[in-house]
Amino acid sequence: MGVLIYLIPASLLLGLIGLLGFLWALRSRQYEDLDGAAARILFDDKPRKETPQ
C-alpha cells in the first residue's frame, strides 16, 4: 500500500503532461486541416515530363 503514495502522483503527473501536450497541439493548429494531408498524397508536386518513345 505504501507504493500507492508514489504511483498516484506519478500517474497524475503523466496525465497532466498528456493534457498539456494535447492543448499545445490544439493551440498550434495541428488539427486544423485533417483532410488536406490525406488528399495531398494523391497529387504530384511537379508535373512529370513525358519521355518520347
PDB file of N, CA, C and O in Angstrom:
ATOM      1  N   MET A   1       0.816  -1.201   0.000  1.00  0.00           N
ATOM      2  CA  MET A   1       0.000   0.000   0.000  1.00  0.00           C
ATOM      3  C   MET A   1       0.857   1.261   0.000  1.00  0.00           C
ATOM      4  O   MET A   1       0.412   2.315  -0.454  1.00  0.00           O
ATOM      5  N   GLY A   2       2.056   1.160   0.495  1.00  0.00           N
ATOM      6  CA  GLY A   2       2.926   2.325   0.549  1.00  0.00           C
ATOM      7  C   GLY A   2       3.361   2.783  -0.837  1.00  0.00           C
ATOM      8  O   GLY A   2       3.700   3.949  -1.040  1.00  0.00           O
ATOM      9  N   VAL A   3       3.348   1.848  -1.790  1.00  0.00           N
ATOM     10  CA  VAL A   3       3.768   2.202  -3.147  1.00  0.00           C
ATOM     11  C   VAL A   3       2.749   3.123  -3.827  1.00  0.00           C
ATOM     12  O   VAL A   3       3.087   3.829  -4.777  1.00  0.00           O
ATOM     13  N   LEU A   4       1.510   3.114  -3.345  1.00  0.00           N
ATOM     14  CA  LEU A   4       0.491   3.997  -3.923  1.00  0.00           C
ATOM     15  C   LEU A   4       0.808   5.467  -3.703  1.00  0.00           C
ATOM     16  O   LEU A   4       0.364   6.328  -4.462  1.00  0.00           O
ATOM     17  N   ILE A   5       1.577   5.745  -2.661  1.00  0.00           N
ATOM     18  CA  ILE A   5       1.983   7.126  -2.394  1.00  0.00           C
ATOM     19  C   ILE A   5       2.826   7.663  -3.548  1.00  0.00           C
ATOM     20  O   ILE A   5       2.830   8.867  -3.803  1.00  0.00           O
ATOM     21  N   TYR A   6       3.530   6.791  -4.236  1.00  0.00           N
ATOM     22  CA  TYR A   6       4.364   7.197  -5.368  1.00  0.00           C
ATOM     23  C   TYR A   6       3.636   7.062  -6.699  1.00  0.00           C
ATOM     24  O   TYR A   6       3.831   7.875  -7.602  1.00  0.00           O
ATOM     25  N   LEU A   7       2.801   6.039  -6.820  1.00  0.00           N
ATOM     26  CA  LEU A   7       2.159   5.769  -8.104  1.00  0.00           C
ATOM     27  C   LEU A   7       1.045   6.763  -8.437  1.00  0.00           C
ATOM     28  O   LEU A   7       0.907   7.156  -9.595  1.00  0.00           O
ATOM     29  N   ILE A   8       0.264   7.169  -7.466  1.00  0.00           N
ATOM     30  CA  ILE A   8      -0.840   8.094  -7.738  1.00  0.00           C
ATOM     31  C   ILE A   8      -0.329   9.464  -8.207  1.00  0.00           C
ATOM     32  O   ILE A   8      -0.823   9.961  -9.219  1.00  0.00           O
ATOM     33  N   PRO A   9       0.628  10.095  -7.526  1.00  0.00           N
ATOM     34  CA  PRO A   9       1.144  11.365  -8.056  1.00  0.00           C
ATOM     35  C   PRO A   9       1.839  11.206  -9.412  1.00  0.00           C
ATOM     36  O   PRO A   9       1.760  12.093 -10.262  1.00  0.00           O
ATOM     37  N   ALA A  10       2.517  10.073  -9.607  1.00  0.00           N
ATOM     38  CA  ALA A  10       3.183   9.849 -10.896  1.00  0.00           C
ATOM     39  C   ALA A  10       2.154   9.746 -12.015  1.00  0.00           C
ATOM     40  O   ALA A  10       2.366  10.297 -13.095  1.00  0.00           O
ATOM     41  N   SER A  11       1.041   9.048 -11.777  1.00  0.00           N
ATOM     42  CA  SER A  11       0.027   8.922 -12.820  1.00  0.00           C
ATOM     43  C   SER A  11      -0.670  10.264 -13.071  1.00  0.00           C
ATOM     44  O   SER A  11      -1.007  10.586 -14.210  1.00  0.00           O
ATOM     45  N   LEU A  12      -0.882  11.037 -12.017  1.00  0.00           N
ATOM     46  CA  LEU A  12      -1.473  12.366 -12.200  1.00  0.00           C
ATOM     47  C   LEU A  12      -0.538  13.283 -12.978  1.00  0.00           C
ATOM     48  O   LEU A  12      -0.989  14.071 -13.808  1.00  0.00           O
ATOM     49  N   LEU A  13       0.750  13.185 -12.715  1.00  0.00           N
ATOM     50  CA  LEU A  13       1.728  13.994 -13.445  1.00  0.00           C
ATOM     51  C   LEU A  13       1.763  13.614 -14.926  1.00  0.00           C
ATOM     52  O   LEU A  13       1.797  14.489 -15.791  1.00  0.00           O
ATOM     53  N   LEU A  14       1.754  12.314 -15.218  1.00  0.00           N
ATOM     54  CA  LEU A  14       1.755  11.875 -16.615  1.00  0.00           C
ATOM     55  C   LEU A  14       0.468  12.288 -17.335  1.00  0.00           C
ATOM     56  O   LEU A  14       0.507  12.654 -18.510  1.00  0.00           O
ATOM     57  N   GLY A  15      -0.660  12.233 -16.642  1.00  0.00           N
ATOM     58  CA  GLY A  15      -1.913  12.691 -17.232  1.00  0.00           C
ATOM     59  C   GLY A  15      -1.888  14.175 -17.514  1.00  0.00           C
ATOM     60  O   GLY A  15      -2.392  14.618 -18.546  1.00  0.00           O
ATOM     61  N   LEU A  16      -1.305  14.954 -16.609  1.00  0.00           N
ATOM     62  CA  LEU A  16      -1.190  16.397 -16.816  1.00  0.00           C
ATOM     63  C   LEU A  16      -0.271  16.722 -17.988  1.00  0.00           C
ATOM     64  O   LEU A  16      -0.551  17.638 -18.762  1.00  0.00           O
ATOM     65  N   ILE A  17       0.814  15.985 -18.122  1.00  0.00           N
ATOM     66  CA  ILE A  17       1.718  16.187 -19.260  1.00  0.00           C
ATOM     67  C   ILE A  17       1.009  15.862 -20.569  1.00  0.00           C
ATOM     68  O   ILE A  17       1.174  16.581 -21.554  1.00  0.00           O
ATOM     69  N   GLY A  18       0.225  14.793 -20.593  1.00  0.00           N
ATOM     70  CA  GLY A  18      -0.542  14.451 -21.797  1.00  0.00           C
ATOM     71  C   GLY A  18      -1.574  15.509 -22.131  1.00  0.00           C
ATOM     72  O   GLY A  18      -1.756  15.853 -23.298  1.00  0.00           O
ATOM     73  N   LEU A  19      -2.251  16.026 -21.119  1.00  0.00           N
ATOM     74  CA  LEU A  19      -3.236  17.085 -21.337  1.00  0.00           C
ATOM     75  C   LEU A  19      -2.585  18.349 -21.865  1.00  0.00           C
ATOM     76  O   LEU A  19      -3.112  18.981 -22.780  1.00  0.00           O
ATOM     77  N   LEU A  20      -1.449  18.725 -21.301  1.00  0.00           N
ATOM     78  CA  LEU A  20      -0.740  19.915 -21.782  1.00  0.00           C
ATOM     79  C   LEU A  20      -0.256  19.732 -23.222  1.00  0.00           C
ATOM     80  O   LEU A  20      -0.288  20.677 -24.011  1.00  0.00           O
ATOM     81  N   GLY A  21       0.192  18.525 -23.565  1.00  0.00           N
ATOM     82  CA  GLY A  21       0.600  18.258 -24.947  1.00  0.00           C
ATOM     83  C   GLY A  21      -0.573  18.360 -25.909  1.00  0.00           C
ATOM     84  O   GLY A  21      -0.425  18.881 -27.014  1.00  0.00           O
ATOM     85  N   PHE A  22      -1.727  17.872 -25.501  1.00  0.00           N
ATOM     86  CA  PHE A  22      -2.916  17.969 -26.345  1.00  0.00           C
ATOM     87  C   PHE A  22      -3.350  19.413 -26.517  1.00  0.00           C
ATOM     88  O   PHE A  22      -3.696  19.827 -27.624  1.00  0.00           O
ATOM     89  N   LEU A  23      -3.336  20.187 -25.439  1.00  0.00           N
ATOM     90  CA  LEU A  23      -3.719  21.599 -25.535  1.00  0.00           C
ATOM     91  C   LEU A  23      -2.734  22.380 -26.389  1.00  0.00           C
ATOM     92  O   LEU A  23      -3.131  23.289 -27.119  1.00  0.00           O
ATOM     93  N   TRP A  24      -1.445  22.035 -26.307  1.00  0.00           N
ATOM     94  CA  TRP A  24      -0.457  22.686 -27.161  1.00  0.00           C
ATOM     95  C   TRP A  24      -0.739  22.385 -28.636  1.00  0.00           C
ATOM     96  O   TRP A  24      -0.627  23.268 -29.486  1.00  0.00           O
ATOM     97  N   ALA A  25      -1.105  21.141 -28.932  1.00  0.00           N
ATOM     98  CA  ALA A  25      -1.409  20.759 -30.313  1.00  0.00           C
ATOM     99  C   ALA A  25      -2.634  21.516 -30.828  1.00  0.00           C
ATOM    100  O   ALA A  25      -2.675  21.905 -31.995  1.00  0.00           O
ATOM    101  N   LEU A  26      -3.618  21.724 -29.978  1.00  0.00           N
ATOM    102  CA  LEU A  26      -4.792  22.494 -30.391  1.00  0.00           C
ATOM    103  C   LEU A  26      -4.437  23.951 -30.657  1.00  0.00           C
ATOM    104  O   LEU A  26      -4.893  24.539 -31.638  1.00  0.00           O
ATOM    105  N   ARG A  27      -3.629  24.528 -29.785  1.00  0.00           N
ATOM    106  CA  ARG A  27      -3.268  25.949 -29.942  1.00  0.00           C
ATOM    107  C   ARG A  27      -2.369  26.180 -31.147  1.00  0.00           C
ATOM    108  O   ARG A  27      -2.420  27.252 -31.751  1.00  0.00           O
ATOM    109  N   SER A  28      -1.546  25.199 -31.511  1.00  0.00           N
ATOM    110  CA  SER A  28      -0.656  25.367 -32.661  1.00  0.00           C
ATOM    111  C   SER A  28      -1.304  24.885 -33.955  1.00  0.00           C
ATOM    112  O   SER A  28      -0.625  24.723 -34.969  1.00  0.00           O
ATOM    113  N   ARG A  29      -2.610  24.656 -33.922  1.00  0.00           N
ATOM    114  CA  ARG A  29      -3.428  24.316 -35.088  1.00  0.00           C
ATOM    115  C   ARG A  29      -2.999  23.022 -35.774  1.00  0.00           C
ATOM    116  O   ARG A  29      -3.010  22.937 -37.002  1.00  0.00           O
ATOM    117  N   GLN A  30      -2.626  22.026 -34.992  1.00  0.00           N
ATOM    118  CA  GLN A  30      -2.242  20.738 -35.553  1.00  0.00           C
ATOM    119  C   GLN A  30      -3.440  19.992 -36.137  1.00  0.00           C
ATOM    120  O   GLN A  30      -3.275  19.174 -37.043  1.00  0.00           O
ATOM    121  N   TYR A  31      -4.635  20.263 -35.632  1.00  0.00           N
ATOM    122  CA  TYR A  31      -5.840  19.561 -36.068  1.00  0.00           C
ATOM    123  C   TYR A  31      -6.693  20.405 -37.003  1.00  0.00           C
ATOM    124  O   TYR A  31      -7.879  20.124 -37.176  1.00  0.00           O
ATOM    125  N   GLU A  32      -6.114  21.425 -37.602  1.00  0.00           N
ATOM    126  CA  GLU A  32      -6.892  22.362 -38.403  1.00  0.00           C
ATOM    127  C   GLU A  32      -7.382  21.734 -39.713  1.00  0.00           C
ATOM    128  O   GLU A  32      -8.558  21.853 -40.053  1.00  0.00           O
ATOM    129  N   ASP A  33      -6.496  21.074 -40.437  1.00  0.00           N
ATOM    130  CA  ASP A  33      -6.843  20.539 -41.757  1.00  0.00           C
ATOM    131  C   ASP A  33      -6.572  19.041 -41.790  1.00  0.00           C
ATOM    132  O   ASP A  33      -5.489  18.609 -42.183  1.00  0.00           O
ATOM    133  N   LEU A  34      -7.552  18.257 -41.379  1.00  0.00           N
ATOM    134  CA  LEU A  34      -7.348  16.809 -41.307  1.00  0.00           C
ATOM    135  C   LEU A  34      -7.439  16.138 -42.673  1.00  0.00           C
ATOM    136  O   LEU A  34      -6.781  15.124 -42.903  1.00  0.00           O
ATOM    137  N   ASP A  35      -8.239  16.684 -43.578  1.00  0.00           N
ATOM    138  CA  ASP A  35      -8.414  16.064 -44.887  1.00  0.00           C
ATOM    139  C   ASP A  35      -7.359  16.500 -45.895  1.00  0.00           C
ATOM    140  O   ASP A  35      -7.163  15.831 -46.909  1.00  0.00           O
ATOM    141  N   GLY A  36      -6.688  17.594 -45.634  1.00  0.00           N
ATOM    142  CA  GLY A  36      -5.696  18.111 -46.578  1.00  0.00           C
ATOM    143  C   GLY A  36      -4.536  17.160 -46.785  1.00  0.00           C
ATOM    144  O   GLY A  36      -4.144  16.916 -47.926  1.00  0.00           O
ATOM    145  N   ALA A  37      -3.984  16.623 -45.733  1.00  0.00           N
ATOM    146  CA  ALA A  37      -2.847  15.717 -45.857  1.00  0.00           C
ATOM    147  C   ALA A  37      -3.264  14.411 -46.534  1.00  0.00           C
ATOM    148  O   ALA A  37      -2.485  13.821 -47.283  1.00  0.00           O
ATOM    149  N   ALA A  38      -4.480  13.968 -46.273  1.00  0.00           N
ATOM    150  CA  ALA A  38      -4.949  12.731 -46.901  1.00  0.00           C
ATOM    151  C   ALA A  38      -5.139  12.920 -48.407  1.00  0.00           C
ATOM    152  O   ALA A  38      -4.874  11.996 -49.176  1.00  0.00           O
ATOM    153  N   ALA A  39      -5.581  14.070 -48.834  1.00  0.00           N
ATOM    154  CA  ALA A  39      -5.785  14.317 -50.262  1.00  0.00           C
ATOM    155  C   ALA A  39      -4.484  14.728 -50.946  1.00  0.00           C
ATOM    156  O   ALA A  39      -4.315  14.485 -52.141  1.00  0.00           O
ATOM    157  N   ARG A  40      -3.575  15.339 -50.215  1.00  0.00           N
ATOM    158  CA  ARG A  40      -2.321  15.829 -50.796  1.00  0.00           C
ATOM    159  C   ARG A  40      -1.438  14.683 -51.277  1.00  0.00           C
ATOM    160  O   ARG A  40      -0.647  14.862 -52.203  1.00  0.00           O
ATOM    161  N   ILE A  41      -1.560  13.529 -50.671  1.00  0.00           N
ATOM    162  CA  ILE A  41      -0.724  12.397 -51.045  1.00  0.00           C
ATOM    163  C   ILE A  41      -1.087  11.881 -52.447  1.00  0.00           C
ATOM    164  O   ILE A  41      -0.283  11.198 -53.081  1.00  0.00           O
ATOM    165  N   LEU A  42      -2.276  12.200 -52.921  1.00  0.00           N
ATOM    166  CA  LEU A  42      -2.736  11.692 -54.208  1.00  0.00           C
ATOM    167  C   LEU A  42      -2.210  12.479 -55.394  1.00  0.00           C
ATOM    168  O   LEU A  42      -2.305  12.009 -56.527  1.00  0.00           O
ATOM    169  N   PHE A  43      -1.663  13.655 -55.170  1.00  0.00           N
ATOM    170  CA  PHE A  43      -1.242  14.525 -56.258  1.00  0.00           C
ATOM    171  C   PHE A  43       0.265  14.708 -56.250  1.00  0.00           C
ATOM    172  O   PHE A  43       0.888  14.770 -55.189  1.00  0.00           O
ATOM    173  N   ASP A  44       0.856  14.796 -57.455  1.00  0.00           N
ATOM    174  CA  ASP A  44       2.287  15.052 -57.579  1.00  0.00           C
ATOM    175  C   ASP A  44       2.562  16.520 -57.320  1.00  0.00           C
ATOM    176  O   ASP A  44       1.721  17.382 -57.574  1.00  0.00           O
ATOM    177  N   ASP A  45       3.757  16.791 -56.808  1.00  0.00           N
ATOM    178  CA  ASP A  45       4.149  18.178 -56.588  1.00  0.00           C
ATOM    179  C   ASP A  45       4.456  18.873 -57.910  1.00  0.00           C
ATOM    180  O   ASP A  45       4.023  20.001 -58.149  1.00  0.00           O
ATOM    181  N   LYS A  46       5.197  18.193 -58.751  1.00  0.00           N
ATOM    182  CA  LYS A  46       5.565  18.742 -60.050  1.00  0.00           C
ATOM    183  C   LYS A  46       5.027  17.823 -61.139  1.00  0.00           C
ATOM    184  O   LYS A  46       5.061  16.602 -60.991  1.00  0.00           O
ATOM    185  N   PRO A  47       4.539  18.390 -62.213  1.00  0.00           N
ATOM    186  CA  PRO A  47       4.092  17.520 -63.324  1.00  0.00           C
ATOM    187  C   PRO A  47       5.307  16.816 -63.952  1.00  0.00           C
ATOM    188  O   PRO A  47       6.376  17.406 -64.114  1.00  0.00           O
ATOM    189  N   ARG A  48       5.111  15.565 -64.290  1.00  0.00           N
ATOM    190  CA  ARG A  48       6.197  14.791 -64.899  1.00  0.00           C
ATOM    191  C   ARG A  48       6.334  15.135 -66.367  1.00  0.00           C
ATOM    192  O   ARG A  48       5.349  15.413 -67.052  1.00  0.00           O
ATOM    193  N   LYS A  49       7.563  15.112 -66.836  1.00  0.00           N
ATOM    194  CA  LYS A  49       7.814  15.304 -68.251  1.00  0.00           C
ATOM    195  C   LYS A  49       7.669  13.953 -68.943  1.00  0.00           C
ATOM    196  O   LYS A  49       8.227  12.951 -68.496  1.00  0.00           O
ATOM    197  N   GLU A  50       6.938  13.940 -70.004  1.00  0.00           N
ATOM    198  CA  GLU A  50       6.758  12.677 -70.717  1.00  0.00           C
ATOM    199  C   GLU A  50       7.964  12.410 -71.595  1.00  0.00           C
ATOM    200  O   GLU A  50       8.474  13.315 -72.255  1.00  0.00           O
ATOM    201  N   THR A  51       8.410  11.190 -71.600  1.00  0.00           N
ATOM    202  CA  THR A  51       9.571  10.819 -72.411  1.00  0.00           C
ATOM    203  C   THR A  51       9.083  10.381 -73.797  1.00  0.00           C
ATOM    204  O   THR A  51       8.106   9.642 -73.914  1.00  0.00           O
ATOM    205  N   PRO A  52       9.765  10.839 -74.829  1.00  0.00           N
ATOM    206  CA  PRO A  52       9.362  10.410 -76.193  1.00  0.00           C
ATOM    207  C   PRO A  52       9.719   8.950 -76.403  1.00  0.00           C
ATOM    208  O   PRO A  52      10.731   8.456 -75.906  1.00  0.00           O
ATOM    209  N   GLN A  53       8.852   8.269 -77.160  1.00  0.00           N
ATOM    210  CA  GLN A  53       9.081   6.844 -77.422  1.00  0.00           C
ATOM    211  C   GLN A  53       9.487   6.605 -78.833  1.00  0.00           C
ATOM    212  O   GLN A  53       9.720   5.460 -79.223  1.00  0.00           O
TER     213      GLN A  53
END
